[in-house]
Amino acid sequence: MGGFTGILAFLFMGAVVLVLIRGLWNMLKGGSANTSNKLMQARVILQAVAVALIMLTLWLTGGGRG
């Protein structure tokens, strides 16, 4: 189970990076402030899920303790 949650955590971290890059691109090209706000909200939610999955993975695997 720890492997599954670890993979999900990496997928969510990748999604965070993609949303962050999209938000930066929108800001650089002078895009809509509404779009930037929506991307920021999505990034925060994705980060929260990623952190929760990382914590779950650590809990399921014993946090690296042998």
CHARMM internal coordinates of N, CA and C (Angstrom, degrees):
IC EDIT
DIST 1 N 1 CA 1.4569
DIST 1 CA 1 C 1.5240
ANGL 1 N 1 CA 1 C 111.08
DIST 1 C 2 N 1.3390
ANGL 1 CA 1 C 2 N 117.13
DIHE 1 N 1 CA 1 C 2 N -34.65
DIST 2 N 2 CA 1.4541
ANGL 1 C 2 N 2 CA 120.41
DIHE 1 CA 1 C 2 N 2 CA 179.71
DIST 2 CA 2 C 1.5208
ANGL 2 N 2 CA 2 C 112.16
DIHE 1 C 2 N 2 CA 2 C -62.36
DIST 2 C 3 N 1.3316
ANGL 2 CA 2 C 3 N 116.57
DIHE 2 N 2 CA 2 C 3 N -35.48
DIST 3 N 3 CA 1.4567
ANGL 2 C 3 N 3 CA 119.87
DIHE 2 CA 2 C 3 N 3 CA 178.62
DIST 3 CA 3 C 1.5230
ANGL 3 N 3 CA 3 C 112.18
DIHE 2 C 3 N 3 CA 3 C -65.86
DIST 3 C 4 N 1.3334
ANGL 3 CA 3 C 4 N 115.56
DIHE 3 N 3 CA 3 C 4 N -39.21
DIST 4 N 4 CA 1.4618
ANGL 3 C 4 N 4 CA 120.52
DIHE 3 CA 3 C 4 N 4 CA 179.72
DIST 4 CA 4 C 1.5314
ANGL 4 N 4 CA 4 C 110.92
DIHE 3 C 4 N 4 CA 4 C -64.80
DIST 4 C 5 N 1.3407
ANGL 4 CA 4 C 5 N 116.02
DIHE 4 N 4 CA 4 C 5 N -46.23
DIST 5 N 5 CA 1.4664
ANGL 4 C 5 N 5 CA 118.90
DIHE 4 CA 4 C 5 N 5 CA -179.88
DIST 5 CA 5 C 1.5253
ANGL 5 N 5 CA 5 C 111.01
DIHE 4 C 5 N 5 CA 5 C -68.72
DIST 5 C 6 N 1.3221
ANGL 5 CA 5 C 6 N 116.90
DIHE 5 N 5 CA 5 C 6 N -31.34
DIST 6 N 6 CA 1.4667
ANGL 5 C 6 N 6 CA 120.41
DIHE 5 CA 5 C 6 N 6 CA 176.51
DIST 6 CA 6 C 1.5264
ANGL 6 N 6 CA 6 C 111.34
DIHE 5 C 6 N 6 CA 6 C -64.62
DIST 6 C 7 N 1.3191
ANGL 6 CA 6 C 7 N 115.22
DIHE 6 N 6 CA 6 C 7 N -43.26
DIST 7 N 7 CA 1.4708
ANGL 6 C 7 N 7 CA 119.70
DIHE 6 CA 6 C 7 N 7 CA 178.34
DIST 7 CA 7 C 1.5300
ANGL 7 N 7 CA 7 C 110.07
DIHE 6 C 7 N 7 CA 7 C -64.47
DIST 7 C 8 N 1.3378
ANGL 7 CA 7 C 8 N 116.35
DIHE 7 N 7 CA 7 C 8 N -42.96
DIST 8 N 8 CA 1.4670
ANGL 7 C 8 N 8 CA 119.46
DIHE 7 CA 7 C 8 N 8 CA 177.42
DIST 8 CA 8 C 1.5268
ANGL 8 N 8 CA 8 C 111.26
DIHE 7 C 8 N 8 CA 8 C -61.31
DIST 8 C 9 N 1.3290
ANGL 8 CA 8 C 9 N 116.49
DIHE 8 N 8 CA 8 C 9 N -39.99
DIST 9 N 9 CA 1.4648
ANGL 8 C 9 N 9 CA 120.29
DIHE 8 CA 8 C 9 N 9 CA 178.68
DIST 9 CA 9 C 1.5216
ANGL 9 N 9 CA 9 C 110.46
DIHE 8 C 9 N 9 CA 9 C -60.94
DIST 9 C 10 N 1.3373
ANGL 9 CA 9 C 10 N 117.34
DIHE 9 N 9 CA 9 C 10 N -44.29
DIST 10 N 10 CA 1.4621
ANGL 9 C 10 N 10 CA 120.43
DIHE 9 CA 9 C 10 N 10 CA 178.74
DIST 10 CA 10 C 1.5262
ANGL 10 N 10 CA 10 C 111.49
DIHE 9 C 10 N 10 CA 10 C -64.10
DIST 10 C 11 N 1.3323
ANGL 10 CA 10 C 11 N 116.91
DIHE 10 N 10 CA 10 C 11 N -38.01
DIST 11 N 11 CA 1.4606
ANGL 10 C 11 N 11 CA 119.50
DIHE 10 CA 10 C 11 N 11 CA 177.90
DIST 11 CA 11 C 1.5243
ANGL 11 N 11 CA 11 C 111.25
DIHE 10 C 11 N 11 CA 11 C -64.22
DIST 11 C 12 N 1.3359
ANGL 11 CA 11 C 12 N 116.36
DIHE 11 N 11 CA 11 C 12 N -41.64
DIST 12 N 12 CA 1.4602
ANGL 11 C 12 N 12 CA 119.63
DIHE 11 CA 11 C 12 N 12 CA 178.67
DIST 12 CA 12 C 1.5284
ANGL 12 N 12 CA 12 C 111.24
DIHE 11 C 12 N 12 CA 12 C -68.59
DIST 12 C 13 N 1.3354
ANGL 12 CA 12 C 13 N 117.24
DIHE 12 N 12 CA 12 C 13 N -35.53
DIST 13 N 13 CA 1.4706
ANGL 12 C 13 N 13 CA 119.30
DIHE 12 CA 12 C 13 N 13 CA 176.41
DIST 13 CA 13 C 1.5269
ANGL 13 N 13 CA 13 C 110.34
DIHE 12 C 13 N 13 CA 13 C -64.49
DIST 13 C 14 N 1.3198
ANGL 13 CA 13 C 14 N 116.62
DIHE 13 N 13 CA 13 C 14 N -38.80
DIST 14 N 14 CA 1.4541
ANGL 13 C 14 N 14 CA 120.23
DIHE 13 CA 13 C 14 N 14 CA 175.96
DIST 14 CA 14 C 1.5169
ANGL 14 N 14 CA 14 C 111.73
DIHE 13 C 14 N 14 CA 14 C -63.39
DIST 14 C 15 N 1.3350
ANGL 14 CA 14 C 15 N 115.95
DIHE 14 N 14 CA 14 C 15 N -40.45
DIST 15 N 15 CA 1.4620
ANGL 14 C 15 N 15 CA 120.11
DIHE 14 CA 14 C 15 N 15 CA 177.53
DIST 15 CA 15 C 1.5265
ANGL 15 N 15 CA 15 C 110.86
DIHE 14 C 15 N 15 CA 15 C -63.80
DIST 15 C 16 N 1.3319
ANGL 15 CA 15 C 16 N 117.31
DIHE 15 N 15 CA 15 C 16 N -37.45
DIST 16 N 16 CA 1.4689
ANGL 15 C 16 N 16 CA 121.03
DIHE 15 CA 15 C 16 N 16 CA 176.68
DIST 16 CA 16 C 1.5218
ANGL 16 N 16 CA 16 C 110.12
DIHE 15 C 16 N 16 CA 16 C -60.59
DIST 16 C 17 N 1.3202
ANGL 16 CA 16 C 17 N 116.35
DIHE 16 N 16 CA 16 C 17 N -45.02
DIST 17 N 17 CA 1.4661
ANGL 16 C 17 N 17 CA 120.50
DIHE 16 CA 16 C 17 N 17 CA 179.91
DIST 17 CA 17 C 1.5258
ANGL 17 N 17 CA 17 C 110.56
DIHE 16 C 17 N 17 CA 17 C -62.03
DIST 17 C 18 N 1.3273
ANGL 17 CA 17 C 18 N 116.48
DIHE 17 N 17 CA 17 C 18 N -44.04
DIST 18 N 18 CA 1.4667
ANGL 17 C 18 N 18 CA 119.70
DIHE 17 CA 17 C 18 N 18 CA -179.45
DIST 18 CA 18 C 1.5228
ANGL 18 N 18 CA 18 C 112.07
DIHE 17 C 18 N 18 CA 18 C -63.26
DIST 18 C 19 N 1.3355
ANGL 18 CA 18 C 19 N 116.64
DIHE 18 N 18 CA 18 C 19 N -42.98
DIST 19 N 19 CA 1.4685
ANGL 18 C 19 N 19 CA 120.03
DIHE 18 CA 18 C 19 N 19 CA 179.49
DIST 19 CA 19 C 1.5258
ANGL 19 N 19 CA 19 C 110.10
DIHE 18 C 19 N 19 CA 19 C -66.90
DIST 19 C 20 N 1.3302
ANGL 19 CA 19 C 20 N 116.95
DIHE 19 N 19 CA 19 C 20 N -38.38
DIST 20 N 20 CA 1.4615
ANGL 19 C 20 N 20 CA 120.60
DIHE 19 CA 19 C 20 N 20 CA 177.60
DIST 20 CA 20 C 1.5242
ANGL 20 N 20 CA 20 C 111.31
DIHE 19 C 20 N 20 CA 20 C -62.57
DIST 20 C 21 N 1.3166
ANGL 20 CA 20 C 21 N 116.96
DIHE 20 N 20 CA 20 C 21 N -45.76
DIST 21 N 21 CA 1.4662
ANGL 20 C 21 N 21 CA 120.83
DIHE 20 CA 20 C 21 N 21 CA 178.24
DIST 21 CA 21 C 1.5196
ANGL 21 N 21 CA 21 C 110.79
DIHE 20 C 21 N 21 CA 21 C -62.87
DIST 21 C 22 N 1.3229
ANGL 21 CA 21 C 22 N 116.67
DIHE 21 N 21 CA 21 C 22 N -42.00
DIST 22 N 22 CA 1.4669
ANGL 21 C 22 N 22 CA 120.59
DIHE 21 CA 21 C 22 N 22 CA 178.21
DIST 22 CA 22 C 1.5272
ANGL 22 N 22 CA 22 C 111.00
DIHE 21 C 22 N 22 CA 22 C -61.44
DIST 22 C 23 N 1.3415
ANGL 22 CA 22 C 23 N 116.38
DIHE 22 N 22 CA 22 C 23 N -41.60
DIST 23 N 23 CA 1.4595
ANGL 22 C 23 N 23 CA 120.63
DIHE 22 CA 22 C 23 N 23 CA 178.34
DIST 23 CA 23 C 1.5158
ANGL 23 N 23 CA 23 C 112.35
DIHE 22 C 23 N 23 CA 23 C -65.47
DIST 23 C 24 N 1.3292
ANGL 23 CA 23 C 24 N 116.19
DIHE 23 N 23 CA 23 C 24 N -42.01
DIST 24 N 24 CA 1.4662
ANGL 23 C 24 N 24 CA 119.52
DIHE 23 CA 23 C 24 N 24 CA 177.56
DIST 24 CA 24 C 1.5247
ANGL 24 N 24 CA 24 C 111.21
DIHE 23 C 24 N 24 CA 24 C -63.91
DIST 24 C 25 N 1.3216
ANGL 24 CA 24 C 25 N 115.92
DIHE 24 N 24 CA 24 C 25 N -40.84
DIST 25 N 25 CA 1.4661
ANGL 24 C 25 N 25 CA 120.34
DIHE 24 CA 24 C 25 N 25 CA 178.47
DIST 25 CA 25 C 1.5249
ANGL 25 N 25 CA 25 C 110.47
DIHE 24 C 25 N 25 CA 25 C -62.51
DIST 25 C 26 N 1.3195
ANGL 25 CA 25 C 26 N 116.17
DIHE 25 N 25 CA 25 C 26 N -42.71
DIST 26 N 26 CA 1.4624
ANGL 25 C 26 N 26 CA 120.88
DIHE 25 CA 25 C 26 N 26 CA 178.86
DIST 26 CA 26 C 1.5325
ANGL 26 N 26 CA 26 C 110.15
DIHE 25 C 26 N 26 CA 26 C -61.62
DIST 26 C 27 N 1.3181
ANGL 26 CA 26 C 27 N 116.80
DIHE 26 N 26 CA 26 C 27 N -41.06
DIST 27 N 27 CA 1.4554
ANGL 26 C 27 N 27 CA 120.95
DIHE 26 CA 26 C 27 N 27 CA -179.92
DIST 27 CA 27 C 1.5322
ANGL 27 N 27 CA 27 C 111.05
DIHE 26 C 27 N 27 CA 27 C -67.85
DIST 27 C 28 N 1.3338
ANGL 27 CA 27 C 28 N 116.78
DIHE 27 N 27 CA 27 C 28 N -42.40
DIST 28 N 28 CA 1.4610
ANGL 27 C 28 N 28 CA 120.70
DIHE 27 CA 27 C 28 N 28 CA -178.54
DIST 28 CA 28 C 1.5284
ANGL 28 N 28 CA 28 C 112.58
DIHE 27 C 28 N 28 CA 28 C -64.94
DIST 28 C 29 N 1.3135
ANGL 28 CA 28 C 29 N 116.62
DIHE 28 N 28 CA 28 C 29 N -36.17
DIST 29 N 29 CA 1.4649
ANGL 28 C 29 N 29 CA 118.85
DIHE 28 CA 28 C 29 N 29 CA -178.64
DIST 29 CA 29 C 1.5268
ANGL 29 N 29 CA 29 C 112.25
DIHE 28 C 29 N 29 CA 29 C -86.69
DIST 29 C 30 N 1.3448
ANGL 29 CA 29 C 30 N 116.51
DIHE 29 N 29 CA 29 C 30 N 0.72
DIST 30 N 30 CA 1.4594
ANGL 29 C 30 N 30 CA 119.91
DIHE 29 CA 29 C 30 N 30 CA 177.73
DIST 30 CA 30 C 1.5110
ANGL 30 N 30 CA 30 C 112.73
DIHE 29 C 30 N 30 CA 30 C 76.69
DIST 30 C 31 N 1.3126
ANGL 30 CA 30 C 31 N 116.34
DIHE 30 N 30 CA 30 C 31 N 37.39
DIST 31 N 31 CA 1.4564
ANGL 30 C 31 N 31 CA 121.50
DIHE 30 CA 30 C 31 N 31 CA -177.55
DIST 31 CA 31 C 1.5243
ANGL 31 N 31 CA 31 C 112.70
DIHE 30 C 31 N 31 CA 31 C -74.82
DIST 31 C 32 N 1.2926
ANGL 31 CA 31 C 32 N 114.34
DIHE 31 N 31 CA 31 C 32 N -175.57
DIST 32 N 32 CA 1.4575
ANGL 31 C 32 N 32 CA 123.00
DIHE 31 CA 31 C 32 N 32 CA -176.49
DIST 32 CA 32 C 1.5333
ANGL 32 N 32 CA 32 C 111.41
DIHE 31 C 32 N 32 CA 32 C -63.83
DIST 32 C 33 N 1.3269
ANGL 32 CA 32 C 33 N 115.54
DIHE 32 N 32 CA 32 C 33 N 136.90
DIST 33 N 33 CA 1.4622
ANGL 32 C 33 N 33 CA 120.70
DIHE 32 CA 32 C 33 N 33 CA 176.21
DIST 33 CA 33 C 1.5257
ANGL 33 N 33 CA 33 C 110.42
DIHE 32 C 33 N 33 CA 33 C -67.11
DIST 33 C 34 N 1.3168
ANGL 33 CA 33 C 34 N 117.02
DIHE 33 N 33 CA 33 C 34 N -32.07
DIST 34 N 34 CA 1.4603
ANGL 33 C 34 N 34 CA 121.18
DIHE 33 CA 33 C 34 N 34 CA 177.81
DIST 34 CA 34 C 1.5283
ANGL 34 N 34 CA 34 C 110.72
DIHE 33 C 34 N 34 CA 34 C -63.75
DIST 34 C 35 N 1.3217
ANGL 34 CA 34 C 35 N 115.94
DIHE 34 N 34 CA 34 C 35 N -41.75
DIST 35 N 35 CA 1.4675
ANGL 34 C 35 N 35 CA 120.35
DIHE 34 CA 34 C 35 N 35 CA 178.00
DIST 35 CA 35 C 1.5142
ANGL 35 N 35 CA 35 C 110.39
DIHE 34 C 35 N 35 CA 35 C -64.50
DIST 35 C 36 N 1.3284
ANGL 35 CA 35 C 36 N 117.06
DIHE 35 N 35 CA 35 C 36 N -42.43
DIST 36 N 36 CA 1.4635
ANGL 35 C 36 N 36 CA 120.69
DIHE 35 CA 35 C 36 N 36 CA 178.04
DIST 36 CA 36 C 1.5161
ANGL 36 N 36 CA 36 C 110.93
DIHE 35 C 36 N 36 CA 36 C -60.63
DIST 36 C 37 N 1.3148
ANGL 36 CA 36 C 37 N 117.28
DIHE 36 N 36 CA 36 C 37 N -40.84
DIST 37 N 37 CA 1.4556
ANGL 36 C 37 N 37 CA 121.60
DIHE 36 CA 36 C 37 N 37 CA 179.52
DIST 37 CA 37 C 1.5276
ANGL 37 N 37 CA 37 C 110.90
DIHE 36 C 37 N 37 CA 37 C -64.53
DIST 37 C 38 N 1.3239
ANGL 37 CA 37 C 38 N 116.93
DIHE 37 N 37 CA 37 C 38 N -44.03
DIST 38 N 38 CA 1.4724
ANGL 37 C 38 N 38 CA 120.99
DIHE 37 CA 37 C 38 N 38 CA 179.17
DIST 38 CA 38 C 1.5303
ANGL 38 N 38 CA 38 C 110.85
DIHE 37 C 38 N 38 CA 38 C -63.51
DIST 38 C 39 N 1.3323
ANGL 38 CA 38 C 39 N 116.52
DIHE 38 N 38 CA 38 C 39 N -40.18
DIST 39 N 39 CA 1.4600
ANGL 38 C 39 N 39 CA 120.00
DIHE 38 CA 38 C 39 N 39 CA 178.60
DIST 39 CA 39 C 1.5236
ANGL 39 N 39 CA 39 C 111.15
DIHE 38 C 39 N 39 CA 39 C -66.66
DIST 39 C 40 N 1.3360
ANGL 39 CA 39 C 40 N 117.29
DIHE 39 N 39 CA 39 C 40 N -37.62
DIST 40 N 40 CA 1.4588
ANGL 39 C 40 N 40 CA 120.85
DIHE 39 CA 39 C 40 N 40 CA 177.50
DIST 40 CA 40 C 1.5251
ANGL 40 N 40 CA 40 C 110.04
DIHE 39 C 40 N 40 CA 40 C -64.16
DIST 40 C 41 N 1.3269
ANGL 40 CA 40 C 41 N 117.06
DIHE 40 N 40 CA 40 C 41 N -42.91
DIST 41 N 41 CA 1.4595
ANGL 40 C 41 N 41 CA 120.59
DIHE 40 CA 40 C 41 N 41 CA 178.62
DIST 41 CA 41 C 1.5291
ANGL 41 N 41 CA 41 C 110.68
DIHE 40 C 41 N 41 CA 41 C -62.92
DIST 41 C 42 N 1.3163
ANGL 41 CA 41 C 42 N 116.77
DIHE 41 N 41 CA 41 C 42 N -42.66
DIST 42 N 42 CA 1.4677
ANGL 41 C 42 N 42 CA 120.70
DIHE 41 CA 41 C 42 N 42 CA 179.10
DIST 42 CA 42 C 1.5246
ANGL 42 N 42 CA 42 C 110.44
DIHE 41 C 42 N 42 CA 42 C -63.75
DIST 42 C 43 N 1.3333
ANGL 42 CA 42 C 43 N 117.22
DIHE 42 N 42 CA 42 C 43 N -40.10
DIST 43 N 43 CA 1.4573
ANGL 42 C 43 N 43 CA 121.11
DIHE 42 CA 42 C 43 N 43 CA 179.88
DIST 43 CA 43 C 1.5244
ANGL 43 N 43 CA 43 C 111.15
DIHE 42 C 43 N 43 CA 43 C -63.23
DIST 43 C 44 N 1.3189
ANGL 43 CA 43 C 44 N 116.44
DIHE 43 N 43 CA 43 C 44 N -43.14
DIST 44 N 44 CA 1.4631
ANGL 43 C 44 N 44 CA 120.21
DIHE 43 CA 43 C 44 N 44 CA -179.55
DIST 44 CA 44 C 1.5294
ANGL 44 N 44 CA 44 C 110.57
DIHE 43 C 44 N 44 CA 44 C -63.93
DIST 44 C 45 N 1.3069
ANGL 44 CA 44 C 45 N 117.22
DIHE 44 N 44 CA 44 C 45 N -42.86
DIST 45 N 45 CA 1.4642
ANGL 44 C 45 N 45 CA 120.93
DIHE 44 CA 44 C 45 N 45 CA 178.76
DIST 45 CA 45 C 1.5255
ANGL 45 N 45 CA 45 C 110.63
DIHE 44 C 45 N 45 CA 45 C -64.37
DIST 45 C 46 N 1.3361
ANGL 45 CA 45 C 46 N 116.87
DIHE 45 N 45 CA 45 C 46 N -45.27
DIST 46 N 46 CA 1.4652
ANGL 45 C 46 N 46 CA 120.06
DIHE 45 CA 45 C 46 N 46 CA 179.26
DIST 46 CA 46 C 1.5218
ANGL 46 N 46 CA 46 C 111.22
DIHE 45 C 46 N 46 CA 46 C -63.01
DIST 46 C 47 N 1.3387
ANGL 46 CA 46 C 47 N 117.33
DIHE 46 N 46 CA 46 C 47 N -38.86
DIST 47 N 47 CA 1.4593
ANGL 46 C 47 N 47 CA 120.18
DIHE 46 CA 46 C 47 N 47 CA 177.80
DIST 47 CA 47 C 1.5242
ANGL 47 N 47 CA 47 C 110.98
DIHE 46 C 47 N 47 CA 47 C -64.47
DIST 47 C 48 N 1.3162
ANGL 47 CA 47 C 48 N 117.26
DIHE 47 N 47 CA 47 C 48 N -40.53
DIST 48 N 48 CA 1.4614
ANGL 47 C 48 N 48 CA 120.32
DIHE 47 CA 47 C 48 N 48 CA 179.60
DIST 48 CA 48 C 1.5244
ANGL 48 N 48 CA 48 C 110.55
DIHE 47 C 48 N 48 CA 48 C -62.79
DIST 48 C 49 N 1.3310
ANGL 48 CA 48 C 49 N 116.49
DIHE 48 N 48 CA 48 C 49 N -42.90
DIST 49 N 49 CA 1.4643
ANGL 48 C 49 N 49 CA 120.08
DIHE 48 CA 48 C 49 N 49 CA 178.76
DIST 49 CA 49 C 1.5275
ANGL 49 N 49 CA 49 C 110.17
DIHE 48 C 49 N 49 CA 49 C -65.43
DIST 49 C 50 N 1.3320
ANGL 49 CA 49 C 50 N 117.20
DIHE 49 N 49 CA 49 C 50 N -41.92
DIST 50 N 50 CA 1.4651
ANGL 49 C 50 N 50 CA 120.77
DIHE 49 CA 49 C 50 N 50 CA 179.61
DIST 50 CA 50 C 1.5256
ANGL 50 N 50 CA 50 C 110.99
DIHE 49 C 50 N 50 CA 50 C -61.94
DIST 50 C 51 N 1.3221
ANGL 50 CA 50 C 51 N 117.50
DIHE 50 N 50 CA 50 C 51 N -44.32
DIST 51 N 51 CA 1.4697
ANGL 50 C 51 N 51 CA 120.76
DIHE 50 CA 50 C 51 N 51 CA 179.23
DIST 51 CA 51 C 1.5299
ANGL 51 N 51 CA 51 C 109.79
DIHE 50 C 51 N 51 CA 51 C -64.32
DIST 51 C 52 N 1.3153
ANGL 51 CA 51 C 52 N 117.68
DIHE 51 N 51 CA 51 C 52 N -41.97
DIST 52 N 52 CA 1.4651
ANGL 51 C 52 N 52 CA 120.68
DIHE 51 CA 51 C 52 N 52 CA 178.55
DIST 52 CA 52 C 1.5302
ANGL 52 N 52 CA 52 C 110.58
DIHE 51 C 52 N 52 CA 52 C -61.70
DIST 52 C 53 N 1.3293
ANGL 52 CA 52 C 53 N 116.79
DIHE 52 N 52 CA 52 C 53 N -41.52
DIST 53 N 53 CA 1.4663
ANGL 52 C 53 N 53 CA 120.14
DIHE 52 CA 52 C 53 N 53 CA 178.89
DIST 53 CA 53 C 1.5270
ANGL 53 N 53 CA 53 C 111.46
DIHE 52 C 53 N 53 CA 53 C -67.30
DIST 53 C 54 N 1.3136
ANGL 53 CA 53 C 54 N 117.41
DIHE 53 N 53 CA 53 C 54 N -37.66
DIST 54 N 54 CA 1.4704
ANGL 53 C 54 N 54 CA 120.52
DIHE 53 CA 53 C 54 N 54 CA 177.14
DIST 54 CA 54 C 1.5250
ANGL 54 N 54 CA 54 C 109.48
DIHE 53 C 54 N 54 CA 54 C -63.35
DIST 54 C 55 N 1.3314
ANGL 54 CA 54 C 55 N 116.65
DIHE 54 N 54 CA 54 C 55 N -44.95
DIST 55 N 55 CA 1.4654
ANGL 54 C 55 N 55 CA 120.23
DIHE 54 CA 54 C 55 N 55 CA 179.62
DIST 55 CA 55 C 1.5356
ANGL 55 N 55 CA 55 C 110.51
DIHE 54 C 55 N 55 CA 55 C -64.38
DIST 55 C 56 N 1.3288
ANGL 55 CA 55 C 56 N 117.52
DIHE 55 N 55 CA 55 C 56 N -40.72
DIST 56 N 56 CA 1.4539
ANGL 55 C 56 N 56 CA 121.17
DIHE 55 CA 55 C 56 N 56 CA 177.70
DIST 56 CA 56 C 1.5272
ANGL 56 N 56 CA 56 C 110.98
DIHE 55 C 56 N 56 CA 56 C -62.80
DIST 56 C 57 N 1.3205
ANGL 56 CA 56 C 57 N 116.20
DIHE 56 N 56 CA 56 C 57 N -42.45
DIST 57 N 57 CA 1.4673
ANGL 56 C 57 N 57 CA 120.62
DIHE 56 CA 56 C 57 N 57 CA 178.67
DIST 57 CA 57 C 1.5219
ANGL 57 N 57 CA 57 C 110.41
DIHE 56 C 57 N 57 CA 57 C -62.09
DIST 57 C 58 N 1.3254
ANGL 57 CA 57 C 58 N 117.09
DIHE 57 N 57 CA 57 C 58 N -44.81
DIST 58 N 58 CA 1.4635
ANGL 57 C 58 N 58 CA 120.17
DIHE 57 CA 57 C 58 N 58 CA 178.30
DIST 58 CA 58 C 1.5233
ANGL 58 N 58 CA 58 C 111.05
DIHE 57 C 58 N 58 CA 58 C -62.49
DIST 58 C 59 N 1.3173
ANGL 58 CA 58 C 59 N 116.69
DIHE 58 N 58 CA 58 C 59 N -40.43
DIST 59 N 59 CA 1.4643
ANGL 58 C 59 N 59 CA 120.34
DIHE 58 CA 58 C 59 N 59 CA 179.77
DIST 59 CA 59 C 1.5300
ANGL 59 N 59 CA 59 C 110.88
DIHE 58 C 59 N 59 CA 59 C -65.60
DIST 59 C 60 N 1.3335
ANGL 59 CA 59 C 60 N 116.41
DIHE 59 N 59 CA 59 C 60 N -44.03
DIST 60 N 60 CA 1.4674
ANGL 59 C 60 N 60 CA 120.18
DIHE 59 CA 59 C 60 N 60 CA -178.29
DIST 60 CA 60 C 1.5218
ANGL 60 N 60 CA 60 C 112.81
DIHE 59 C 60 N 60 CA 60 C -67.88
DIST 60 C 61 N 1.3302
ANGL 60 CA 60 C 61 N 116.75
DIHE 60 N 60 CA 60 C 61 N -32.57
DIST 61 N 61 CA 1.4710
ANGL 60 C 61 N 61 CA 120.01
DIHE 60 CA 60 C 61 N 61 CA -177.73
DIST 61 CA 61 C 1.5179
ANGL 61 N 61 CA 61 C 112.70
DIHE 60 C 61 N 61 CA 61 C -94.97
DIST 61 C 62 N 1.3118
ANGL 61 CA 61 C 62 N 117.60
DIHE 61 N 61 CA 61 C 62 N 1.01
DIST 62 N 62 CA 1.4596
ANGL 61 C 62 N 62 CA 120.08
DIHE 61 CA 61 C 62 N 62 CA 179.90
DIST 62 CA 62 C 1.5117
ANGL 62 N 62 CA 62 C 112.63
DIHE 61 C 62 N 62 CA 62 C 83.93
DIST 62 C 63 N 1.3075
ANGL 62 CA 62 C 63 N 118.30
DIHE 62 N 62 CA 62 C 63 N 12.87
DIST 63 N 63 CA 1.4570
ANGL 62 C 63 N 63 CA 122.08
DIHE 62 CA 62 C 63 N 63 CA 176.71
DIST 63 CA 63 C 1.5122
ANGL 63 N 63 CA 63 C 114.28
DIHE 62 C 63 N 63 CA 63 C 64.94
DIST 63 C 64 N 1.3199
ANGL 63 CA 63 C 64 N 117.21
DIHE 63 N 63 CA 63 C 64 N 27.16
DIST 64 N 64 CA 1.4564
ANGL 63 C 64 N 64 CA 120.08
DIHE 63 CA 63 C 64 N 64 CA 178.70
DIST 64 CA 64 C 1.5263
ANGL 64 N 64 CA 64 C 113.04
DIHE 63 C 64 N 64 CA 64 C 88.68
DIST 64 C 65 N 1.3274
ANGL 64 CA 64 C 65 N 115.94
DIHE 64 N 64 CA 64 C 65 N -1.64
DIST 65 N 65 CA 1.4730
ANGL 64 C 65 N 65 CA 118.69
DIHE 64 CA 64 C 65 N 65 CA 177.83
DIST 65 CA 65 C 1.5228
ANGL 65 N 65 CA 65 C 108.97
DIHE 64 C 65 N 65 CA 65 C -80.77
DIST 65 C 66 N 1.2667
ANGL 65 CA 65 C 66 N 115.69
DIHE 65 N 65 CA 65 C 66 N 130.87
DIST 66 N 66 CA 1.3862
ANGL 65 C 66 N 66 CA 125.48
DIHE 65 CA 65 C 66 N 66 CA -170.53
DIST 66 CA 66 C 1.4000
ANGL 66 N 66 CA 66 C 129.49
DIHE 65 C 66 N 66 CA 66 C -57.63
END
COOR INIT
IC SEED 1 N 1 CA 1 C
IC BUILD
